[in-house]
Amino acid sequence: MKSKINIPPIPAVLLSIISVQCGAAIAKGLFPQIGAAATASLRIGLSAVILLIAFRPNLYKLNAKQWKYVILYGVCLGVMNMVFYMAIARIPIGLGVTLEFVGPLGLAIFGSKKPIDFLWVVLAATGIVLITPWTGTGLNLAGVLLALLAGVFWAGYIILGGRISKIMKGGDAVAIGMLFATIVILPFGIYGGGLSTLNPKLIGLGAALALLSSAVPFTLEMKALKQLPARTFSILMSLEPAMASLAAFVFLQEYLSLKECFAVAFVVIASAGSSLTARRTKG
């Protein structure tokens, strides 16, 4: 089943962010029942099945270079998601997303060449600083370190996604990448024991999670990465901490403080600014 819908790259990234955060709300509900590793395994595994059926990639036609990048892409994708779920099982999801964003932000800083690019990065970074609870006690250090590690793999995912999108069809790359991501993280899900407690209801929630948090957003992002520079993509993803906080407000009734509202404003401005810059460059 080949999709004929052609979504422009910037709206594709924004839709991906919304989809991921809706999926995060479902994942949060699954953690107490099956654990973070099993939730990641269920999500990635079902995503792989859905995408392989939808795109039906021909594995025999891949050359050595394509195999190399799709395997690296899949491993990075799987580890990124599992580590992030392990992080937000220990710390609030808004903080987890914020800390994870150091990966894309670092990539954006490293790739910036024009003065205007630094303005968007500074605004996004300011938002992250404001939204991070620097004071307080009881913060789980392991959760913080896991979120930062997830950020490193997120940066790798952006780089590899950009490269593989130039040598493979987006749908094929994501589908095969999901297959290898499943191979990497499934042993952790089995070892944790959570997968042994699955029932039809949990599998249904896992399927919804797979669509919202993996199949839909990663396909959208692959399309966007084919047209956007990695730097622009990274700054656009600065909406993730803000959207995570908004999702927490909608689904968990967690209210934003004035400081956090300013953080949301900064990241929205940074994202809008980077979008305008991208359009102007192409024009």
N, C-alpha and C positions, 0 to 999 in steps of 0.2 A: 504494500500500500504506500504509494509515493504521494507526499503532500504537495498540493499545487499552491498552497497559501504562501505568499511572499511578504513577510513582515520586514519592514525597514530595521536596520541594526539597532538603533537607539530604543525604539519601542519594544523590540525583542528582549533587550536587556532588562528593561523596566518590568515587562510581563514576567520574566524569569524570576526577578526578585520577589514580586508579589506571590508567585506560585510557591517559591521556596519557603516563605514565611508562613503561608497557609499550611504547608506540609509540616513545618516545625511544630505547629500547634497539635497536629495529630501525633507526631513522634513523641512529644512531651507526655501524652497520655499513655503511650505504649511502654515507656521506660519502667514504671513501677511493676508492670505485668511480665515483661520478658527481658528487660535490661537493655542497655545501650548498644552492646555489640550485636545482640540478636536483632534489635530493631534496624541497625545499619545493614545487617546481612539480609533481612527480609526485604528492606527497601531496595537495595542494590540488586538482589537476586531477581525479584519480581520485575524490576525495571529492565533488566537484561532480557528476560523472557518477552516482555511487551515489545521492546525495541527490535529484538531479533525477528519476531513475527511480523512487525510492522514494516521493517526495511529489507529484511531478507538479504543481508549482504553475502556476496560470494567470496568465501574465505580463500578459495583456490586462486583467485585473481590478484591477490595481494603480492606485491614484490617485497624484497628484503627491507627496503627503507620504510615502507608502509607498516610492515610487521614490527619493526623496531619502535617506531613512534607510537603505534596504537597500543603496544604492550606497556610502554612507559606511561602513556596517557591513562590507561586503565588502572595500573598500579597506583599512580598518583591520585586518581579519582577515588579509588577505594579507601586508601589510607586517610585521605583528607576527610572523608565523611565519617569514618569510624572514629577517628581521633576527636573530631568535633563533637560527635554524640557523647563520647566519653567525657568531654569537657563540660558540656551543658548538663550532664547528669550530676555534676559537682558544684557548678556555679550558675547564676541566673543566665538565661539565654541572651538577654540584651548585652550583658557583659561579655559573654562568650563570643558573640558576633563582633562586638567592638574590638576585642583583643585579636580575634582571627584576622581582622582587616589589616593588621600591620603588614601582612604579606603583600596584598595588592597595593597598599599605599607605598610600601618600600619599592615595589616594582615601578609605580608611577613616578616616584622621586628619581629613581635611577634612570628612567627613560626620558625624563623631561629635558627639553632643549631650548624652548622658548620661554621668555619671562612670564607670559600669560599662563603657561602651564603650571608654573610654580604658584601662582595665585590660587588656582583651583585646588592644588595639593595642600597649600597652607590652610585654606578654608575647611577642607575636609579633615585635615589633621586637628584643627581647632575644635571641630565638632566632636571628634573622637576623644580628645582630652576632656572636654566638658561632660561628655556622657559617661566617662569612666569614673566609678566611685573610688577615688584615690584614698579617701579616709574611711575609717570603720574597721571593725574587727571580725574575725571568724571567716575570712576569705580563704577558700581552699586553694592552697598553693599548687597542688597537682592539677586542679582544674584550670588554673591560670596558665600553667606551663603547657598543658595539652591544647588549650585554645591557641596559644602562640605557635605551637608546632603545627596545628591545623592551618594556620596562616602561611607557614612556609610551603606547605603542600598546595595551598590555594594559589600562591604565586607560580609554583611549578605547573599547576593545571592550566593557568592562563597562558604561560609560555608554550607549553606543549600543544594546547588547543589551537593556538594561533598557527603553529607550524603544521600540525596535522590537517588543519582545515584547508591548507594550500595543496595537499597531495592526495586527499581522499574526500569523497562525498561526506557531508556533515552527518547525515543519518547513519551511514555505514560506520563512520568513526566512533560515534557515540555508542551504537549498538555493540560493536566488537569491544570497545573500551569497557563497557559495562560488564561484559562477559569476563574479562580479565580482572576487573575490580571484584566481582563475585568470588572468583577463585582465590583472591588474596584474603578477603575478609571472612568468608564463610567458615573456615576453621575456628575463628575466634567466637563466632556466633554459636557454633556447635559446642565448643568447649565450655561456654558460659551456661549452657543448659536451657536457655530461654526458648530455643526453637522447639524443644520437646513438648512445650506446653501450648503449642499453637492449636487453635480451633477455627471454625469457619468465620466467626466474627473478627478474630484477630487477623486472619488472612485477608479479609475484606478491607480492614483498616490499613493493612500493609499494602494492598493494591492501590488504594487511594493515595497513600504516602508515596508509593513508587511513582505514580503519575505526577503528583504535585511537586515532589522534591527532587526527582531525578529525570524521568523520561521527558517531561515537558520543558523544564528549565535548561537542562543540558543540551537539548536539541536546539532551543532558541539561542543559547549562548554560542553554540558552534556556528550557527548561521551568522551571528553578530561578529564573532572573531574573524570570520572570513573577510569582513568588510571594514572593521575598525582596527586601528593600531592598538597593541596591547596596553599602551599608556592610557589611551582614552577609555578603553574598556575598564581598566583598573579604577579610574576616577569615577566612572559611572557606578561602579559597584560600591562606592561610598554610601549609597543609599541603604545598603544592607543594615548597618547599625540602627539607622532611623526607622526603617521598616520593621525591624525586630522589636523595637520599643513600641511602635504603634500596634503591632500584633499582640504584644503583651497587654496593652491597654484594652484592646477589643476582646481578646479571648480570656485574659486572666485578670482584668479590671485593675491593672497596675497603672496608676496615674503618673503622668509626666510632671516633673518639677519645672520651675521657670528656667533653671539652668539647662535641663534636658531639652526644653522647647527651643532654646537658643541653639543647642547642638543640632537638633533636627533642621533648623533653618540654615545653619552653616553647610550641612552636607547636601541639602536640597539645592542651595545656591551653587555649590561646587559642581554638582551633577549637571545642573542646567547650564552652567558656564562651559563645562567641558563639551556638552552637546552642541552649543552654539559655535564653539571653536571648531568642532569636527565638521559642522556644516560649512563654515566659512572656508576651511581648508580645501574641502572638496569642490566648493564653488570656485 
